[in-house]
């Protein structure tokens, strides 16, 4: 029991560190963070965003770019409690990631019926660079995985399955449960929160393993109904300009695939999926964008990588499966993990810019954790003393990662987080191309300017 108590302490300690030095690393305050912060302060002060839109599902931040209502209104509530400093704004992403980690633990426990597996997942999710990096930047993408993970948890949850009502279509009876309603609704909200995730959630609805087609039909119906307001937004051509430009089917001059036929595009998609699975991206340097990776470590930690490898070896070795009591629970878990990983990478693989792209593939990391947890959990269950090695390896990795994150990363990432501009903005000096929306946060929080007065 002692090592499992120690694991709880490790999870707690890592997630306390997640909230330390938020104004130090990352340094500065990236312009996308400033855009959102201005909308948030305007919502708190006036009830509408910077452009005067009340209860907007999507608030404009630049030409053809938007930030989403779940993020802006949640962050407005958060800053009402914790203030409007950079630390306060960024800490919301950390809080969202904590809920995501807890959701992964609950999902793993639901799938395996083993609380020890849940703790293993909690450690892996906590030390994963992919989750740590994006839990310290003030923007909406981290909310996507949170809603996605919890939607999957409710879909697979077996308790409290009393039907709310039933209906028949073409002689088939469909049972509507609260869990199905929650699952479908949260899947849709995940898509609202971060646009690339709309591709992932649609794939998840279609191909979730171990779920009957009738239950999928109920989930898909709820999902579709919640998505209706977003569907109307797609009638606005400006809403889709950026996604159409970045798609591999785009005729944009910068797109290297613009002249490919159907089979060429399929091959391009496949090759770009594989780019997200290379050792360089996952273990060595990660995304080349310094907002997405600290460069000296990949998007995945070594312990999770070992766990994924272990799961693969066990899955393809009959004798090991027999010795480790492999059963239907593990089959569903591995199918779900593979589906979630590939579906999570797909939005990035369908674009031509910045591939491999860590943030457009953000929905993949929870499922990589689940995949690794399966192999590690089976091994530790068979050889319990290995829990000590697992804990030690996790602590060593995270210590090395965090040391580099706080010592070297702030120095090399200054330009990527607009450090020089932020230093000037704190004094009320702004570059000419730093427009009113970006200036608004500093004018309101530092000089007391009213939201409606910023354009002047």
Secondary structure, DSSP 8 states (H G I E B T S, - for coil): -HHHHHHHHHHHHHHHHTTS-TTTSS-S--HHHHHHHHHHHHHHHHSB-TTS-BS-SEEEEETTEEEEHHHHHHHHHHHHHH-SSHHHHHHHHHHHHHHHHHHHHHHHHHHHS-HHHHHHHHHHHHH-HHHHHHTTS-SSHHHHHHHHHHHHHHHH--SS--EEEEEEETTEEEEEEHHHHHHHHHHHHHHHH-TTHHHHHHHHHHH-TT--HHHHHHHHHHHHHHTHHHHHHTTSHHHHHHHHHHBTT---TT-TTTT--HHHHHHHHHHHHHHTTSHIIIIIS--SSTTT--SSS-SS-HHHHHHHHHHHHHHT-HHHHHHTT--HHHHHHHHHHHHHHHHHHHHHHTB-SSSS-TTTTGGGHHHHHHHHHHHHHHHHHHSTTHHHHHHHHHHHHHHHHHHHHHHTHHHHTTGGGTHHHHHHHHTT---TTS-HHHHHHHHHHHH---GGGTT-
